[in-house]
Amino acid sequence: MPKKTKQKNTKNKAKHTKLLQRKLNKERAEKEATKARRKAIVQKANEAKKSDDC
């Protein structure tokens, strides 16, 4: 039985590669944005906690 993976693109390899790279870069950018948002939220919470302690 053949392995169940993505279909191979044999016709337009350059275009296919370009599209896959665009997709991966988009996912990376979203991941970085989420990480930055979470970091900002944590930092804001820590500042609020510090101000409550004083």
Backbone hydrogen bonds, N-H to C=O, Kabsch-Sander energy under -0.5 kcal/mol:
donor,donor_aa,acceptor,acceptor_aa,energy
5,T,3,K,-1.2
10,T,8,K,-0.7
16,H,12,N,-2.8
17,T,13,K,-2.8
18,K,14,A,-2.3
19,L,15,K,-2.4
20,L,16,H,-2.5
21,Q,17,T,-2.7
22,R,18,K,-2.2
23,K,19,L,-2.3
24,L,20,L,-2.6
25,N,21,Q,-2.7
26,K,22,R,-2.1
27,E,23,K,-2.2
28,R,24,L,-2.4
29,A,25,N,-2.5
30,E,26,K,-2.4
31,K,27,E,-2.2
32,E,28,R,-2.5
33,A,29,A,-2.5
34,T,30,E,-2.4
35,K,31,K,-2.3
36,A,32,E,-2.5
37,R,33,A,-2.5
38,R,34,T,-2.6
39,K,35,K,-2.3
40,A,36,A,-2.3
41,I,37,R,-2.2
42,V,38,R,-2.6
43,Q,39,K,-2.4
44,K,40,A,-2.5
45,A,41,I,-2.3
46,N,42,V,-2.5
47,E,43,Q,-2.2
48,A,44,K,-2.2
49,K,45,A,-2.3
50,K,46,N,-2.2
51,S,47,E,-2.2
52,D,48,A,-1.7
53,D,49,K,-1.6
54,C,50,K,-1.3
